[in-house]
Amino acid sequence: MADIQSPLPGTFYHRPSPEDDPYKSNGDAVAVGDVIGLVEVMKTFIEVKSEIAGTFSGYAADNEAPVTAGQVLATLDD
């Protein structure tokens, strides 16, 4: 199992917009570079990209939750 961590503090979003589906769902394949969420800092949205490949296990941080740098946002199975 591997973790995807927040690159910086801010607000974490599972979706690109409130009307859209989450970037990833349990069981989805994840490739290196896939976007799994967004972190918003001062009205700027930064894509959180996976640095490893695997199968998406789920989000560890809630949608629209405040997060800190290094906090686990999602987990992958190898």
FIKOLZA-1660 file (N, C-alpha, C; in steps of 0.1 Angstrom, whole numbers, plus 5000, padded with zeros to 4 digits):
% residues 78
   i   px   py   pz ch aa at
   1 5009 4988 5000  A  M  N
   1 5000 5000 5000  A  M CA
   1 5009 5012 5000  A  M  C
   2 5005 5022 4992  A  A  N
   2 5013 5035 4991  A  A CA
   2 5004 5047 4994  A  A  C
   3 5010 5057 4998  A  D  N
   3 5002 5069 5001  A  D CA
   3 5005 5081 4991  A  D  C
   4 4995 5089 4988  A  I  N
   4 4997 5101 4981  A  I CA
   4 4995 5112 4991  A  I  C
   5 5005 5121 4992  A  Q  N
   5 5005 5131 5002  A  Q CA
   5 5003 5145 4996  A  Q  C
   6 4998 5154 5005  A  S  N
   6 4996 5168 5001  A  S CA
   6 5009 5175 4999  A  S  C
   7 5011 5182 4987  A  P  N
   7 5023 5189 4985  A  P CA
   7 5024 5202 4993  A  P  C
   8 5013 5207 4998  A  L  N
   8 5012 5219 5006  A  L CA
   8 4999 5220 5014  A  L  C
   9 4999 5230 5023  A  P  N
   9 4987 5231 5031  A  P CA
   9 4976 5239 5023  A  P  C
  10 4963 5235 5026  A  G  N
  10 4952 5242 5019  A  G CA
  10 4939 5234 5021  A  G  C
  11 4930 5235 5011  A  T  N
  11 4918 5228 5011  A  T CA
  11 4918 5218 5000  A  T  C
  12 4915 5205 5004  A  F  N
  12 4916 5194 4994  A  F CA
  12 4902 5191 4988  A  F  C
  13 4902 5189 4975  A  Y  N
  13 4890 5186 4967  A  Y CA
  13 4892 5173 4960  A  Y  C
  14 4881 5165 4960  A  H  N
  14 4881 5152 4953  A  H CA
  14 4877 5154 4938  A  H  C
  15 4871 5165 4935  A  R  N
  15 4864 5167 4922  A  R CA
  15 4870 5180 4916  A  R  C
  16 4870 5181 4902  A  P  N
  16 4874 5193 4896  A  P CA
  16 4863 5205 4898  A  P  C
  17 4851 5201 4899  A  S  N
  17 4840 5211 4902  A  S CA
  17 4829 5203 4910  A  S  C
  18 4820 5211 4917  A  P  N
  18 4810 5204 4925  A  P CA
  18 4801 5195 4917  A  P  C
  19 4799 5197 4904  A  E  N
  19 4790 5189 4895  A  E CA
  19 4797 5177 4890  A  E  C
  20 4810 5176 4890  A  D  N
  20 4817 5165 4884  A  D CA
  20 4819 5154 4893  A  D  C
  21 4822 5142 4888  A  D  N
  21 4825 5130 4895  A  D CA
  21 4839 5132 4902  A  D  C
  22 4842 5124 4912  A  P  N
  22 4856 5125 4918  A  P CA
  22 4866 5121 4907  A  P  C
  23 4878 5125 4909  A  Y  N
  23 4889 5122 4900  A  Y CA
  23 4891 5107 4899  A  Y  C
  24 4890 5100 4911  A  K  N
  24 4892 5086 4912  A  K CA
  24 4882 5079 4921  A  K  C
  25 4879 5067 4918  A  S  N
  25 4870 5059 4926  A  S CA
  25 4877 5046 4930  A  S  C
  26 4873 5040 4941  A  N  N
  26 4879 5027 4946  A  N CA
  26 4880 5017 4934  A  N  C
  27 4891 5011 4932  A  G  N
  27 4893 5001 4922  A  G CA
  27 4899 5007 4909  A  G  C
  28 4899 5020 4907  A  D  N
  28 4904 5026 4895  A  D CA
  28 4919 5024 4894  A  D  C
  29 4923 5022 4881  A  A  N
  29 4938 5022 4879  A  A CA
  29 4943 5036 4880  A  A  C
  30 4955 5037 4885  A  V  N
  30 4962 5050 4887  A  V CA
  30 4976 5049 4880  A  V  C
  31 4978 5058 4871  A  A  N
  31 4992 5058 4864  A  A CA
  31 5000 5070 4870  A  A  C
  32 5013 5069 4868  A  V  N
  32 5021 5080 4872  A  V CA
  32 5017 5093 4865  A  V  C
  33 5014 5103 4872  A  G  N
  33 5010 5116 4866  A  G CA
  33 4995 5118 4866  A  G  C
  34 4987 5108 4870  A  D  N
  34 4973 5110 4871  A  D CA
  34 4969 5119 4882  A  D  C
  35 4960 5128 4879  A  V  N
  35 4955 5138 4889  A  V CA
  35 4945 5130 4898  A  V  C
  36 4946 5131 4911  A  I  N
  36 4937 5125 4921  A  I CA
  36 4929 5135 4929  A  I  C
  37 4933 5148 4928  A  G  N
  37 4926 5158 4935  A  G CA
  37 4932 5172 4933  A  G  C
  38 4927 5181 4940  A  L  N
  38 4932 5195 4940  A  L CA
  38 4934 5200 4954  A  L  C
  39 4944 5208 4956  A  V  N
  39 4946 5216 4968  A  V CA
  39 4945 5230 4965  A  V  C
  40 4936 5237 4972  A  E  N
  40 4933 5252 4969  A  E CA
  40 4940 5260 4980  A  E  C
  41 4949 5269 4975  A  V  N
  41 4956 5278 4984  A  V CA
  41 4954 5292 4979  A  V  C
  42 4947 5301 4987  A  M  N
  42 4945 5315 4983  A  M CA
  42 4939 5316 4969  A  M  C
  43 4929 5308 4966  A  K  N
  43 4921 5309 4953  A  K CA
  43 4929 5303 4942  A  K  C
  44 4940 5297 4944  A  T  N
  44 4948 5290 4934  A  T CA
  44 4947 5275 4936  A  T  C
  45 4943 5268 4925  A  F  N
  45 4941 5253 4926  A  F CA
  45 4953 5246 4920  A  F  C
  46 4959 5237 4929  A  I  N
  46 4971 5230 4925  A  I CA
  46 4967 5215 4923  A  I  C
  47 4970 5209 4912  A  E  N
  47 4967 5195 4909  A  E CA
  47 4976 5186 4918  A  E  C
  48 4970 5176 4924  A  V  N
  48 4978 5166 4931  A  V CA
  48 4979 5154 4922  A  V  C
  49 4991 5151 4918  A  K  N
  49 4993 5140 4909  A  K CA
  49 5000 5129 4915  A  K  C
  50 4997 5117 4911  A  S  N
  50 5003 5105 4917  A  S CA
  50 5017 5103 4911  A  S  C
  51 5026 5100 4920  A  E  N
  51 5040 5097 4916  A  E CA
  51 5043 5082 4914  A  E  C
  52 5033 5074 4917  A  I  N
  52 5034 5060 4915  A  I CA
  52 5022 5054 4908  A  I  C
  53 5023 5042 4903  A  A  N
  53 5012 5035 4897  A  A CA
  53 5006 5025 4906  A  A  C
  54 4993 5022 4905  A  G  N
  54 4986 5013 4914  A  G CA
  54 4971 5013 4912  A  G  C
  55 4964 5007 4921  A  T  N
  55 4950 5007 4921  A  T CA
  55 4945 5016 4933  A  T  C
  56 4936 5025 4929  A  F  N
  56 4931 5034 4939  A  F CA
  56 4923 5027 4950  A  F  C
  57 4927 5030 4963  A  S  N
  57 4921 5023 4974  A  S CA
  57 4911 5033 4981  A  S  C
  58 4912 5046 4979  A  G  N
  58 4903 5055 4985  A  G CA
  58 4910 5068 4990  A  G  C
  59 4901 5078 4993  A  Y  N
  59 4906 5090 4998  A  Y CA
  59 4908 5089 5013  A  Y  C
  60 4919 5094 5018  A  A  N
  60 4921 5094 5033  A  A CA
  60 4916 5108 5039  A  A  C
  61 4916 5118 5030  A  A  N
  61 4911 5131 5035  A  A CA
  61 4897 5134 5029  A  A  C
  62 4888 5140 5037  A  D  N
  62 4875 5143 5032  A  D CA
  62 4875 5154 5021  A  D  C
  63 4865 5154 5013  A  N  N
  63 4863 5164 5003  A  N CA
  63 4861 5178 5010  A  N  C
  64 4868 5188 5005  A  E  N
  64 4867 5201 5011  A  E CA
  64 4873 5203 5025  A  E  C
  65 4881 5193 5028  A  A  N
  65 4887 5193 5042  A  A CA
  65 4900 5201 5042  A  A  C
  66 4903 5208 5053  A  P  N
  66 4917 5215 5054  A  P CA
  66 4927 5204 5055  A  P  C
  67 4938 5206 5048  A  V  N
  67 4949 5196 5049  A  V CA
  67 4962 5203 5052  A  V  C
  68 4972 5196 5057  A  T  N
  68 4986 5202 5059  A  T CA
  68 4995 5195 5049  A  T  C
  69 5007 5202 5047  A  A  N
  69 5017 5196 5038  A  A CA
  69 5021 5183 5044  A  A  C
  70 5022 5173 5035  A  G  N
  70 5026 5159 5040  A  G CA
  70 5015 5150 5044  A  G  C
  71 5003 5156 5046  A  Q  N
  71 4992 5148 5051  A  Q CA
  71 4988 5138 5040  A  Q  C
  72 4984 5126 5044  A  V  N
  72 4980 5116 5034  A  V CA
  72 4966 5120 5029  A  V  C
  73 4965 5120 5015  A  L  N
  73 4953 5124 5009  A  L CA
  73 4945 5112 5003  A  L  C
  74 4953 5102 4998  A  A  N
  74 4947 5090 4992  A  A CA
  74 4957 5078 4994  A  A  C
  75 4952 5066 4992  A  T  N
  75 4960 5054 4993  A  T CA
  75 4959 5046 4980  A  T  C
  76 4969 5039 4976  A  L  N
  76 4970 5031 4965  A  L CA
  76 4974 5017 4969  A  L  C
  77 4969 5006 4962  A  D  N
  77 4974 4993 4964  A  D CA
  77 4984 4991 4952  A  D  C
  78 4994 4984 4955  A  D  N
  78 5005 4981 4945  A  D CA
  78 4999 4971 4935  A  D  C
% end
